[in-house]
Amino acid sequence: MTDTLTFYTNPMSRGRIVRWMLEEVGTNYETEIIEYGAAMKSEPYSSINPMGKVPAIRHGDTVVTECAAICAYLADAFPDAGLAPPLNQRAAYYRWLFFAAGPVESAVTMKGMGLDVPEDKRRMSGFGSMQAVVDTLEQAIEHSEYIAGHQFSAADVYLGAQIGWGLQFETIEPRPVFVEYSKKVMARPAYKKAQELDDAAMPAQD
């Protein structure tokens, strides 16, 4: 595909996930840093994402928001990168990509805010409990080389970022399987390149 791809982000955001994915697919892209505050909540960016959040991408006339959706879109838009299994082998890929985007992110965010779902309300929660999420995640990772099988995929980009942040900010238990998985996916050249680019885009410290 030859359409211009523009990446809207802020280096202090989940845009780091999408930067990693963009480096994995290896395509050329333009970066627009959107500052927090008025710039993120008003035109012209609000036409891209009315939620006033980053990241987002525009690929030609196509706009995609939400990190997991962007990762899945890029895997399909640039199939030569091999970041999505064949269509008839995507059950685990979809399952764990959206498990990471739903239960994992919700549970980690709640823990980061110091909140817990009361036991009698867990049936109302999409993730149930933090314990259930991390136990399920541990079982999934320890039974496969990567989250969707033997091949690294877009699901590993999203999940790897979630686990990495969880370990860094102590919102995910440092179980050996999580630590080893995080080390493995973050050793990839694309991850390191993405980190360098985002670190260089960070605002200067006074």
Secondary structure by P-SEA (a helix, b strand, c coil): cccbbbbbbbccccaaaaaaaaaaacccbbbbbbbcccccccccccccccccccbbbbccccccccaaaaaaaaaaacccccccccccccaaaaaaaaaaacaaaaaaaaaaaccccccccccccccccaaaaaaaaaaaaaaccccccccccaaaaaaaaaaaaaaaaccccccaaaaaaaaaaaccaaaaaaaaaaaaaccccc
